[in-house]
Amino acid sequence: MVINGLWSIWRQANSERARNVKLLILDETWWGRVDYLLSFTEPIVSMLRFVDMDHPCMGEIYDGIDSMIESIKTIINAKEQDPTETFFKEVHSHLIE
């Protein structure tokens, strides 16, 4: 969209806000962060889909939650490489509340 020629003729394309949007969309670092966010939220979405089925068993739900948390921990620890697991602990606290 922002690399399309029509973007430059849009009457608000030269506004500061539009320039900031364009810079953000073209920023590889930002897309890397988006990809990281999606990678550790995917297990949550999968779990939500599972529990939304007609008849999930409670035992399977508990196992699924444990598996989801382990997946998230693995993904975050691989990226953050923080021995204190600060970010994972913050995410985990929101998951178990």
C-alpha positions, 0 to 999 in steps of 0.5 A: 500500500505505502509503496504503491504510486497511489499512496503519494497522490493521496492528499494526506500522504505528506502529513506527519502521521502518514509519513510515520505510518509509512516508516513503520510499515517499511521497518524490518525491525518492526515486522520482526517484533510482529513476527515474535509477538505472533509466534508466542501468541499462536499457542494461546489462539490454538488453545482458545480454538480447542476449548471452543469445540463442542465437547473438550474434556477437562483433562485435555484442557488442563494438558493443553494449557500446560502444553501451551505454557511450555510452548510459550516459554520455549519460544520466549526463552529462545528469543530473549535468552534471559536467565531470569526469564523476566518477560516469560514470568510477566506473560505467565502471570497474565496467563494464570490469573 
